[in-house]
């Protein structure tokens, strides 16, 4: 599952524990035999919310980490000669 969060809910943040999707979604889809994998970019509102301006570097770092994680899911296909 790809997701984004305008703020941050990681351990140690002021809103730690506010993310309810990661807690209940596995239960919701387990009956279908699915096990979700969460890849989440955080602080996505930092660039548009002046109160979050100091978090822009962390937002960029979060997005870059998500992009690396997504890229790692795909196996490169050898080019045909």
PDB file of N, CA, C and O in Angstrom:
ATOM      1  N   UNK A   1       0.840  -1.155   0.000  1.00  0.00           N
ATOM      2  CA  UNK A   1       0.000   0.000   0.000  1.00  0.00           C
ATOM      3  C   UNK A   1       0.893   1.229   0.000  1.00  0.00           C
ATOM      4  O   UNK A   1       1.792   1.352   0.833  1.00  0.00           O
ATOM      5  N   UNK A   2       0.649   2.123  -0.921  1.00  0.00           N
ATOM      6  CA  UNK A   2       1.349   3.397  -0.934  1.00  0.00           C
ATOM      7  C   UNK A   2       0.457   4.421  -0.265  1.00  0.00           C
ATOM      8  O   UNK A   2      -0.746   4.472  -0.520  1.00  0.00           O
ATOM      9  N   UNK A   3       1.045   5.229   0.583  1.00  0.00           N
ATOM     10  CA  UNK A   3       0.257   6.216   1.306  1.00  0.00           C
ATOM     11  C   UNK A   3       1.087   7.468   1.510  1.00  0.00           C
ATOM     12  O   UNK A   3       2.311   7.455   1.381  1.00  0.00           O
ATOM     13  N   UNK A   4       0.402   8.531   1.826  1.00  0.00           N
ATOM     14  CA  UNK A   4       1.100   9.759   2.204  1.00  0.00           C
ATOM     15  C   UNK A   4       0.420  10.326   3.435  1.00  0.00           C
ATOM     16  O   UNK A   4      -0.766  10.109   3.680  1.00  0.00           O
ATOM     17  N   UNK A   5       1.195  11.045   4.184  1.00  0.00           N
ATOM     18  CA  UNK A   5       0.691  11.684   5.402  1.00  0.00           C
ATOM     19  C   UNK A   5       1.139  13.132   5.383  1.00  0.00           C
ATOM     20  O   UNK A   5       2.312  13.430   5.156  1.00  0.00           O
ATOM     21  N   UNK A   6       0.202  14.020   5.621  1.00  0.00           N
ATOM     22  CA  UNK A   6       0.549  15.433   5.678  1.00  0.00           C
ATOM     23  C   UNK A   6       1.470  15.740   6.836  1.00  0.00           C
ATOM     24  O   UNK A   6       2.300  16.646   6.757  1.00  0.00           O
ATOM     25  N   UNK A   7       1.323  14.987   7.910  1.00  0.00           N
ATOM     26  CA  UNK A   7       2.169  15.146   9.093  1.00  0.00           C
ATOM     27  C   UNK A   7       2.996  13.905   9.310  1.00  0.00           C
ATOM     28  O   UNK A   7       3.272  13.159   8.370  1.00  0.00           O
ATOM     29  N   UNK A   8       3.390  13.682  10.536  1.00  0.00           N
ATOM     30  CA  UNK A   8       4.188  12.508  10.861  1.00  0.00           C
ATOM     31  C   UNK A   8       3.633  11.818  12.089  1.00  0.00           C
ATOM     32  O   UNK A   8       3.280  12.470  13.072  1.00  0.00           O
ATOM     33  N   UNK A   9       3.556  10.497  12.033  1.00  0.00           N
ATOM     34  CA  UNK A   9       3.015   9.715  13.144  1.00  0.00           C
ATOM     35  C   UNK A   9       4.029   8.715  13.693  1.00  0.00           C
ATOM     36  O   UNK A   9       3.661   7.812  14.445  1.00  0.00           O
ATOM     37  N   UNK A  10       5.272   8.863  13.334  1.00  0.00           N
ATOM     38  CA  UNK A  10       6.292   7.924  13.796  1.00  0.00           C
ATOM     39  C   UNK A  10       6.499   8.028  15.304  1.00  0.00           C
ATOM     40  O   UNK A  10       6.073   8.983  15.953  1.00  0.00           O
ATOM     41  N   UNK A  11       7.163   7.017  15.829  1.00  0.00           N
ATOM     42  CA  UNK A  11       7.500   6.994  17.250  1.00  0.00           C
ATOM     43  C   UNK A  11       8.299   8.244  17.609  1.00  0.00           C
ATOM     44  O   UNK A  11       9.241   8.616  16.909  1.00  0.00           O
ATOM     45  N   UNK A  12       7.913   8.876  18.693  1.00  0.00           N
ATOM     46  CA  UNK A  12       8.606  10.058  19.167  1.00  0.00           C
ATOM     47  C   UNK A  12       8.056  11.368  18.637  1.00  0.00           C
ATOM     48  O   UNK A  12       8.487  12.437  19.070  1.00  0.00           O
ATOM     49  N   UNK A  13       7.105  11.307  17.703  1.00  0.00           N
ATOM     50  CA  UNK A  13       6.502  12.538  17.188  1.00  0.00           C
ATOM     51  C   UNK A  13       5.312  12.928  18.054  1.00  0.00           C
ATOM     52  O   UNK A  13       4.775  12.091  18.781  1.00  0.00           O
ATOM     53  N   UNK A  14       4.893  14.192  17.985  1.00  0.00           N
ATOM     54  CA  UNK A  14       3.747  14.615  18.802  1.00  0.00           C
ATOM     55  C   UNK A  14       2.458  13.849  18.501  1.00  0.00           C
ATOM     56  O   UNK A  14       1.590  13.735  19.366  1.00  0.00           O
ATOM     57  N   UNK A  15       2.329  13.326  17.286  1.00  0.00           N
ATOM     58  CA  UNK A  15       1.101  12.605  16.911  1.00  0.00           C
ATOM     59  C   UNK A  15       1.334  11.098  16.791  1.00  0.00           C
ATOM     60  O   UNK A  15       0.629  10.406  16.056  1.00  0.00           O
ATOM     61  N   UNK A  16       2.306  10.616  17.503  1.00  0.00           N
ATOM     62  CA  UNK A  16       2.583   9.171  17.505  1.00  0.00           C
ATOM     63  C   UNK A  16       1.303   8.409  17.841  1.00  0.00           C
ATOM     64  O   UNK A  16       0.597   8.745  18.792  1.00  0.00           O
ATOM     65  N   UNK A  17       1.014   7.375  17.043  1.00  0.00           N
ATOM     66  CA  UNK A  17      -0.151   6.545  17.300  1.00  0.00           C
ATOM     67  C   UNK A  17      -1.428   7.024  16.643  1.00  0.00           C
ATOM     68  O   UNK A  17      -2.459   6.364  16.770  1.00  0.00           O
ATOM     69  N   UNK A  18      -1.398   8.147  15.948  1.00  0.00           N
ATOM     70  CA  UNK A  18      -2.611   8.661  15.312  1.00  0.00           C
ATOM     71  C   UNK A  18      -2.940   7.947  14.015  1.00  0.00           C
ATOM     72  O   UNK A  18      -4.074   8.042  13.547  1.00  0.00           O
ATOM     73  N   UNK A  19      -2.000   7.240  13.420  1.00  0.00           N
ATOM     74  CA  UNK A  19      -2.271   6.536  12.177  1.00  0.00           C
ATOM     75  C   UNK A  19      -3.040   5.265  12.492  1.00  0.00           C
ATOM     76  O   UNK A  19      -2.529   4.362  13.155  1.00  0.00           O
ATOM     77  N   UNK A  20      -4.258   5.206  12.016  1.00  0.00           N
ATOM     78  CA  UNK A  20      -5.086   4.041  12.294  1.00  0.00           C
ATOM     79  C   UNK A  20      -5.115   3.054  11.127  1.00  0.00           C
ATOM     80  O   UNK A  20      -5.504   1.901  11.317  1.00  0.00           O
ATOM     81  N   UNK A  21      -4.720   3.470   9.939  1.00  0.00           N
ATOM     82  CA  UNK A  21      -4.769   2.591   8.770  1.00  0.00           C
ATOM     83  C   UNK A  21      -3.857   1.374   8.931  1.00  0.00           C
ATOM     84  O   UNK A  21      -4.265   0.244   8.664  1.00  0.00           O
ATOM     85  N   UNK A  22      -2.627   1.614   9.369  1.00  0.00           N
ATOM     86  CA  UNK A  22      -1.694   0.495   9.485  1.00  0.00           C
ATOM     87  C   UNK A  22      -2.124  -0.493  10.555  1.00  0.00           C
ATOM     88  O   UNK A  22      -1.743  -1.662  10.508  1.00  0.00           O
ATOM     89  N   UNK A  23      -2.903  -0.041  11.507  1.00  0.00           N
ATOM     90  CA  UNK A  23      -3.351  -0.946  12.567  1.00  0.00           C
ATOM     91  C   UNK A  23      -4.524  -1.821  12.117  1.00  0.00           C
ATOM     92  O   UNK A  23      -4.565  -3.006  12.449  1.00  0.00           O
ATOM     93  N   UNK A  24      -5.474  -1.260  11.371  1.00  0.00           N
ATOM     94  CA  UNK A  24      -6.670  -2.036  11.045  1.00  0.00           C
ATOM     95  C   UNK A  24      -6.660  -2.635   9.655  1.00  0.00           C
ATOM     96  O   UNK A  24      -7.337  -3.639   9.432  1.00  0.00           O
ATOM     97  N   UNK A  25      -5.929  -2.074   8.712  1.00  0.00           N
ATOM     98  CA  UNK A  25      -5.966  -2.572   7.337  1.00  0.00           C
ATOM     99  C   UNK A  25      -5.558  -4.049   7.213  1.00  0.00           C
ATOM    100  O   UNK A  25      -6.217  -4.787   6.482  1.00  0.00           O
ATOM    101  N   UNK A  26      -4.509  -4.503   7.889  1.00  0.00           N
ATOM    102  CA  UNK A  26      -4.179  -5.932   7.776  1.00  0.00           C
ATOM    103  C   UNK A  26      -5.345  -6.840   8.181  1.00  0.00           C
ATOM    104  O   UNK A  26      -5.544  -7.896   7.581  1.00  0.00           O
ATOM    105  N   UNK A  27      -6.107  -6.436   9.186  1.00  0.00           N
ATOM    106  CA  UNK A  27      -7.256  -7.237   9.596  1.00  0.00           C
ATOM    107  C   UNK A  27      -8.332  -7.224   8.521  1.00  0.00           C
ATOM    108  O   UNK A  27      -8.990  -8.236   8.279  1.00  0.00           O
ATOM    109  N   UNK A  28      -8.510  -6.078   7.877  1.00  0.00           N
ATOM    110  CA  UNK A  28      -9.538  -5.934   6.869  1.00  0.00           C
ATOM    111  C   UNK A  28      -9.285  -6.738   5.611  1.00  0.00           C
ATOM    112  O   UNK A  28     -10.232  -7.192   4.968  1.00  0.00           O
ATOM    113  N   UNK A  29      -8.029  -6.923   5.249  1.00  0.00           N
ATOM    114  CA  UNK A  29      -7.725  -7.645   4.004  1.00  0.00           C
ATOM    115  C   UNK A  29      -7.244  -9.074   4.236  1.00  0.00           C
ATOM    116  O   UNK A  29      -7.066  -9.823   3.275  1.00  0.00           O
ATOM    117  N   UNK A  30      -7.031  -9.463   5.478  1.00  0.00           N
ATOM    118  CA  UNK A  30      -6.519 -10.812   5.753  1.00  0.00           C
ATOM    119  C   UNK A  30      -7.495 -11.893   5.299  1.00  0.00           C
ATOM    120  O   UNK A  30      -7.068 -12.985   4.926  1.00  0.00           O
ATOM    121  N   UNK A  31      -8.776 -11.615   5.324  1.00  0.00           N
ATOM    122  CA  UNK A  31      -9.771 -12.592   4.877  1.00  0.00           C
ATOM    123  C   UNK A  31      -9.637 -12.907   3.399  1.00  0.00           C
ATOM    124  O   UNK A  31     -10.107 -13.953   2.950  1.00  0.00           O
ATOM    125  N   UNK A  32      -9.011 -12.032   2.637  1.00  0.00           N
ATOM    126  CA  UNK A  32      -8.792 -12.258   1.205  1.00  0.00           C
ATOM    127  C   UNK A  32      -7.422 -12.875   0.950  1.00  0.00           C
ATOM    128  O   UNK A  32      -7.027 -13.064  -0.201  1.00  0.00           O
ATOM    129  N   UNK A  33      -6.702 -13.188   2.018  1.00  0.00           N
ATOM    130  CA  UNK A  33      -5.385 -13.792   1.871  1.00  0.00           C
ATOM    131  C   UNK A  33      -4.295 -12.779   1.550  1.00  0.00           C
ATOM    132  O   UNK A  33      -3.208 -13.157   1.114  1.00  0.00           O
ATOM    133  N   UNK A  34      -4.569 -11.516   1.759  1.00  0.00           N
ATOM    134  CA  UNK A  34      -3.593 -10.472   1.458  1.00  0.00           C
ATOM    135  C   UNK A  34      -2.879 -10.012   2.720  1.00  0.00           C
ATOM    136  O   UNK A  34      -3.444 -10.019   3.813  1.00  0.00           O
ATOM    137  N   UNK A  35      -1.645  -9.618   2.548  1.00  0.00           N
ATOM    138  CA  UNK A  35      -0.870  -9.052   3.648  1.00  0.00           C
ATOM    139  C   UNK A  35      -0.255  -7.749   3.139  1.00  0.00           C
ATOM    140  O   UNK A  35       0.707  -7.778   2.372  1.00  0.00           O
ATOM    141  N   UNK A  36      -0.803  -6.609   3.561  1.00  0.00           N
ATOM    142  CA  UNK A  36      -0.319  -5.353   2.995  1.00  0.00           C
ATOM    143  C   UNK A  36       1.095  -5.010   3.449  1.00  0.00           C
ATOM    144  O   UNK A  36       1.518  -5.336   4.558  1.00  0.00           O
ATOM    145  N   UNK A  37       1.789  -4.356   2.568  1.00  0.00           N
ATOM    146  CA  UNK A  37       3.113  -3.802   2.856  1.00  0.00           C
ATOM    147  C   UNK A  37       2.941  -2.289   2.776  1.00  0.00           C
ATOM    148  O   UNK A  37       2.461  -1.773   1.766  1.00  0.00           O
ATOM    149  N   UNK A  38       3.319  -1.589   3.809  1.00  0.00           N
ATOM    150  CA  UNK A  38       3.127  -0.148   3.844  1.00  0.00           C
ATOM    151  C   UNK A  38       4.392   0.572   3.403  1.00  0.00           C
ATOM    152  O   UNK A  38       5.479   0.319   3.920  1.00  0.00           O
ATOM    153  N   UNK A  39       4.236   1.462   2.450  1.00  0.00           N
ATOM    154  CA  UNK A  39       5.297   2.352   2.007  1.00  0.00           C
ATOM    155  C   UNK A  39       4.687   3.749   2.085  1.00  0.00           C
ATOM    156  O   UNK A  39       3.816   4.097   1.289  1.00  0.00           O
ATOM    157  N   UNK A  40       5.143   4.536   3.036  1.00  0.00           N
ATOM    158  CA  UNK A  40       4.462   5.797   3.340  1.00  0.00           C
ATOM    159  C   UNK A  40       5.419   6.979   3.360  1.00  0.00           C
ATOM    160  O   UNK A  40       6.440   6.966   4.049  1.00  0.00           O
ATOM    161  N   UNK A  41       5.065   7.999   2.589  1.00  0.00           N
ATOM    162  CA  UNK A  41       5.784   9.278   2.637  1.00  0.00           C
ATOM    163  C   UNK A  41       5.111  10.140   3.698  1.00  0.00           C
ATOM    164  O   UNK A  41       3.884  10.221   3.760  1.00  0.00           O
ATOM    165  N   UNK A  42       5.909  10.770   4.516  1.00  0.00           N
ATOM    166  CA  UNK A  42       5.380  11.595   5.591  1.00  0.00           C
ATOM    167  C   UNK A  42       5.737  13.064   5.373  1.00  0.00           C
ATOM    168  O   UNK A  42       6.622  13.405   4.588  1.00  0.00           O
ATOM    169  N   UNK A  43       5.027  13.906   6.087  1.00  0.00           N
ATOM    170  CA  UNK A  43       5.257  15.349   6.092  1.00  0.00           C
ATOM    171  C   UNK A  43       5.041  15.967   4.709  1.00  0.00           C
ATOM    172  O   UNK A  43       5.717  16.927   4.340  1.00  0.00           O
ATOM    173  N   UNK A  44       4.103  15.414   3.955  1.00  0.00           N
ATOM    174  CA  UNK A  44       3.880  15.873   2.588  1.00  0.00           C
ATOM    175  C   UNK A  44       3.306  17.280   2.507  1.00  0.00           C
ATOM    176  O   UNK A  44       3.309  17.877   1.431  1.00  0.00           O
ATOM    177  N   UNK A  45       2.819  17.821   3.601  1.00  0.00           N
ATOM    178  CA  UNK A  45       2.302  19.188   3.593  1.00  0.00           C
ATOM    179  C   UNK A  45       3.352  20.228   3.962  1.00  0.00           C
ATOM    180  O   UNK A  45       3.058  21.423   3.989  1.00  0.00           O
ATOM    181  N   UNK A  46       4.555  19.791   4.241  1.00  0.00           N
ATOM    182  CA  UNK A  46       5.594  20.711   4.724  1.00  0.00           C
ATOM    183  C   UNK A  46       5.881  21.843   3.738  1.00  0.00           C
ATOM    184  O   UNK A  46       6.118  22.975   4.160  1.00  0.00           O
ATOM    185  N   UNK A  47       5.864  21.562   2.445  1.00  0.00           N
ATOM    186  CA  UNK A  47       6.204  22.601   1.469  1.00  0.00           C
ATOM    187  C   UNK A  47       5.080  23.606   1.244  1.00  0.00           C
ATOM    188  O   UNK A  47       5.330  24.682   0.701  1.00  0.00           O
ATOM    189  N   UNK A  48       3.859  23.290   1.642  1.00  0.00           N
ATOM    190  CA  UNK A  48       2.730  24.204   1.411  1.00  0.00           C
ATOM    191  C   UNK A  48       2.163  24.796   2.697  1.00  0.00           C
ATOM    192  O   UNK A  48       1.315  25.688   2.650  1.00  0.00           O
ATOM    193  N   UNK A  49       2.623  24.308   3.838  1.00  0.00           N
ATOM    194  CA  UNK A  49       2.133  24.805   5.119  1.00  0.00           C
ATOM    195  C   UNK A  49       3.269  25.579   5.800  1.00  0.00           C
ATOM    196  O   UNK A  49       4.241  24.981   6.260  1.00  0.00           O
ATOM    197  N   UNK A  50       3.145  26.904   5.861  1.00  0.00           N
ATOM    198  CA  UNK A  50       4.235  27.706   6.447  1.00  0.00           C
ATOM    199  C   UNK A  50       4.628  27.268   7.861  1.00  0.00           C
ATOM    200  O   UNK A  50       5.791  27.403   8.240  1.00  0.00           O
ATOM    201  N   UNK A  51       3.693  26.756   8.635  1.00  0.00           N
ATOM    202  CA  UNK A  51       4.010  26.316   9.996  1.00  0.00           C
ATOM    203  C   UNK A  51       4.913  25.087  10.006  1.00  0.00           C
ATOM    204  O   UNK A  51       5.519  24.770  11.029  1.00  0.00           O
ATOM    205  N   UNK A  52       5.006  24.393   8.870  1.00  0.00           N
ATOM    206  CA  UNK A  52       5.823  23.184   8.785  1.00  0.00           C
ATOM    207  C   UNK A  52       7.111  23.412   7.994  1.00  0.00           C
ATOM    208  O   UNK A  52       7.818  22.453   7.683  1.00  0.00           O
ATOM    209  N   UNK A  53       7.420  24.652   7.668  1.00  0.00           N
ATOM    210  CA  UNK A  53       8.567  24.952   6.804  1.00  0.00           C
ATOM    211  C   UNK A  53       9.869  24.327   7.293  1.00  0.00           C
ATOM    212  O   UNK A  53      10.680  23.884   6.480  1.00  0.00           O
ATOM    213  N   UNK A  54      10.077  24.286   8.589  1.00  0.00           N
ATOM    214  CA  UNK A  54      11.325  23.715   9.112  1.00  0.00           C
ATOM    215  C   UNK A  54      11.411  22.207   8.884  1.00  0.00           C
ATOM    216  O   UNK A  54      12.477  21.612   9.042  1.00  0.00           O
ATOM    217  N   UNK A  55      10.285  21.589   8.512  1.00  0.00           N
ATOM    218  CA  UNK A  55      10.262  20.142   8.287  1.00  0.00           C
ATOM    219  C   UNK A  55      10.485  19.762   6.825  1.00  0.00           C
ATOM    220  O   UNK A  55      10.492  18.577   6.490  1.00  0.00           O
ATOM    221  N   UNK A  56      10.666  20.751   5.954  1.00  0.00           N
ATOM    222  CA  UNK A  56      10.851  20.462   4.528  1.00  0.00           C
ATOM    223  C   UNK A  56      12.005  19.489   4.280  1.00  0.00           C
ATOM    224  O   UNK A  56      11.828  18.560   3.492  1.00  0.00           O
ATOM    225  N   UNK A  57      13.174  19.646   4.906  1.00  0.00           N
ATOM    226  CA  UNK A  57      14.246  18.660   4.674  1.00  0.00           C
ATOM    227  C   UNK A  57      13.827  17.241   5.064  1.00  0.00           C
ATOM    228  O   UNK A  57      14.171  16.286   4.367  1.00  0.00           O
ATOM    229  N   UNK A  58      13.094  17.091   6.159  1.00  0.00           N
ATOM    230  CA  UNK A  58      12.629  15.759   6.559  1.00  0.00           C
ATOM    231  C   UNK A  58      11.605  15.214   5.569  1.00  0.00           C
ATOM    232  O   UNK A  58      11.586  14.014   5.296  1.00  0.00           O
ATOM    233  N   UNK A  59      10.758  16.083   5.033  1.00  0.00           N
ATOM    234  CA  UNK A  59       9.775  15.662   4.039  1.00  0.00           C
ATOM    235  C   UNK A  59      10.474  15.154   2.783  1.00  0.00           C
ATOM    236  O   UNK A  59      10.092  14.125   2.225  1.00  0.00           O
ATOM    237  N   UNK A  60      11.488  15.870   2.346  1.00  0.00           N
ATOM    238  CA  UNK A  60      12.237  15.448   1.157  1.00  0.00           C
ATOM    239  C   UNK A  60      12.961  14.134   1.406  1.00  0.00           C
ATOM    240  O   UNK A  60      13.024  13.273   0.528  1.00  0.00           O
ATOM    241  N   UNK A  61      13.502  13.987   2.596  1.00  0.00           N
ATOM    242  CA  UNK A  61      14.174  12.740   2.973  1.00  0.00           C
ATOM    243  C   UNK A  61      13.184  11.572   2.986  1.00  0.00           C
ATOM    244  O   UNK A  61      13.508  10.476   2.529  1.00  0.00           O
ATOM    245  N   UNK A  62      11.990  11.805   3.506  1.00  0.00           N
ATOM    246  CA  UNK A  62      10.962  10.769   3.547  1.00  0.00           C
ATOM    247  C   UNK A  62      10.563  10.347   2.136  1.00  0.00           C
ATOM    248  O   UNK A  62      10.448   9.154   1.856  1.00  0.00           O
ATOM    249  N   UNK A  63      10.351  11.317   1.248  1.00  0.00           N
ATOM    250  CA  UNK A  63       9.969  11.003  -0.127  1.00  0.00           C
ATOM    251  C   UNK A  63      11.075  10.233  -0.842  1.00  0.00           C
ATOM    252  O   UNK A  63      10.796   9.278  -1.566  1.00  0.00           O
ATOM    253  N   UNK A  64      12.314  10.638  -0.645  1.00  0.00           N
ATOM    254  CA  UNK A  64      13.437   9.937  -1.277  1.00  0.00           C
ATOM    255  C   UNK A  64      13.532   8.499  -0.772  1.00  0.00           C
ATOM    256  O   UNK A  64      13.813   7.587  -1.549  1.00  0.00           O
ATOM    257  N   UNK A  65      13.302   8.292   0.513  1.00  0.00           N
ATOM    258  CA  UNK A  65      13.336   6.930   1.074  1.00  0.00           C
ATOM    259  C   UNK A  65      12.224   6.067   0.479  1.00  0.00           C
ATOM    260  O   UNK A  65      12.435   4.891   0.184  1.00  0.00           O
ATOM    261  N   UNK A  66      11.045   6.654   0.306  1.00  0.00           N
ATOM    262  CA  UNK A  66       9.928   5.920  -0.298  1.00  0.00           C
ATOM    263  C   UNK A  66      10.259   5.548  -1.734  1.00  0.00           C
ATOM    264  O   UNK A  66      10.010   4.419  -2.157  1.00  0.00           O
ATOM    265  N   UNK A  67      10.818   6.485  -2.484  1.00  0.00           N
ATOM    266  CA  UNK A  67      11.179   6.206  -3.874  1.00  0.00           C
ATOM    267  C   UNK A  67      12.215   5.087  -3.963  1.00  0.00           C
ATOM    268  O   UNK A  67      12.129   4.231  -4.843  1.00  0.00           O
ATOM    269  N   UNK A  68      13.188   5.090  -3.059  1.00  0.00           N
ATOM    270  CA  UNK A  68      14.195   4.014  -3.050  1.00  0.00           C
ATOM    271  C   UNK A  68      13.538   2.673  -2.731  1.00  0.00           C
ATOM    272  O   UNK A  68      13.859   1.656  -3.346  1.00  0.00           O
ATOM    273  N   UNK A  69      12.615   2.677  -1.767  1.00  0.00           N
ATOM    274  CA  UNK A  69      11.956   1.432  -1.381  1.00  0.00           C
ATOM    275  C   UNK A  69      11.112   0.890  -2.526  1.00  0.00           C
ATOM    276  O   UNK A  69      11.097  -0.318  -2.763  1.00  0.00           O
ATOM    277  N   UNK A  70      10.413   1.761  -3.235  1.00  0.00           N
ATOM    278  CA  UNK A  70       9.613   1.319  -4.382  1.00  0.00           C
ATOM    279  C   UNK A  70      10.525   0.796  -5.481  1.00  0.00           C
ATOM    280  O   UNK A  70      10.264  -0.262  -6.054  1.00  0.00           O
ATOM    281  N   UNK A  71      11.595   1.530  -5.779  1.00  0.00           N
ATOM    282  CA  UNK A  71      12.531   1.081  -6.812  1.00  0.00           C
ATOM    283  C   UNK A  71      13.104  -0.292  -6.491  1.00  0.00           C
ATOM    284  O   UNK A  71      13.326  -1.095  -7.398  1.00  0.00           O
ATOM    285  N   UNK A  72      13.346  -0.571  -5.221  1.00  0.00           N
ATOM    286  CA  UNK A  72      13.933  -1.857  -4.818  1.00  0.00           C
ATOM    287  C   UNK A  72      12.977  -3.024  -5.037  1.00  0.00           C
ATOM    288  O   UNK A  72      13.404  -4.178  -5.057  1.00  0.00           O
ATOM    289  N   UNK A  73      11.696  -2.736  -5.200  1.00  0.00           N
ATOM    290  CA  UNK A  73      10.720  -3.804  -5.422  1.00  0.00           C
ATOM    291  C   UNK A  73      10.774  -4.368  -6.834  1.00  0.00           C
ATOM    292  O   UNK A  73      10.299  -5.477  -7.076  1.00  0.00           O
ATOM    293  N   UNK A  74      11.344  -3.622  -7.760  1.00  0.00           N
ATOM    294  CA  UNK A  74      11.341  -4.019  -9.157  1.00  0.00           C
ATOM    295  C   UNK A  74      12.691  -4.597  -9.540  1.00  0.00           C
ATOM    296  O   UNK A  74      13.732  -4.013  -9.239  1.00  0.00           O
ATOM    297  N   UNK A  75      12.670  -5.726 -10.193  1.00  0.00           N
ATOM    298  CA  UNK A  75      13.902  -6.330 -10.666  1.00  0.00           C
ATOM    299  C   UNK A  75      14.233  -5.749 -12.040  1.00  0.00           C
ATOM    300  O   UNK A  75      13.358  -5.649 -12.900  1.00  0.00           O
ATOM    301  N   UNK A  76      15.473  -5.375 -12.245  1.00  0.00           N
ATOM    302  CA  UNK A  76      15.828  -4.862 -13.566  1.00  0.00           C
ATOM    303  C   UNK A  76      15.710  -5.957 -14.630  1.00  0.00           C
ATOM    304  O   UNK A  76      16.043  -7.118 -14.389  1.00  0.00           O
ATOM    305  N   UNK A  77      15.244  -5.573 -15.771  1.00  0.00           N
ATOM    306  CA  UNK A  77      15.110  -6.509 -16.895  1.00  0.00           C
ATOM    307  C   UNK A  77      16.294  -6.292 -17.812  1.00  0.00           C
ATOM    308  O   UNK A  77      16.540  -5.172 -18.259  1.00  0.00           O
ATOM    309  N   UNK A  78      17.033  -7.360 -18.098  1.00  0.00           N
ATOM    310  CA  UNK A  78      18.193  -7.185 -18.992  1.00  0.00           C
ATOM    311  C   UNK A  78      17.746  -6.700 -20.364  1.00  0.00           C
ATOM    312  O   UNK A  78      16.726  -7.146 -20.890  1.00  0.00           O
ATOM    313  N   UNK A  79      18.510  -5.794 -20.932  1.00  0.00           N
ATOM    314  CA  UNK A  79      18.207  -5.280 -22.260  1.00  0.00           C
ATOM    315  C   UNK A  79      18.508  -6.360 -23.299  1.00  0.00           C
ATOM    316  O   UNK A  79      19.500  -7.084 -23.212  1.00  0.00           O
ATOM    317  N   UNK A  80      17.622  -6.436 -24.276  1.00  0.00           N
ATOM    318  CA  UNK A  80      17.851  -7.410 -25.360  1.00  0.00           C
ATOM    319  C   UNK A  80      18.882  -6.839 -26.316  1.00  0.00           C
ATOM    320  O   UNK A  80      18.892  -5.643 -26.610  1.00  0.00           O
ATOM    321  N   UNK A  81      19.747  -7.721 -26.794  1.00  0.00           N
ATOM    322  CA  UNK A  81      20.797  -7.294 -27.705  1.00  0.00           C
ATOM    323  C   UNK A  81      20.361  -7.502 -29.120  1.00  0.00           C
ATOM    324  O   UNK A  81      21.112  -7.202 -30.048  1.00  0.00           O
TER     325      UNK A  81
END
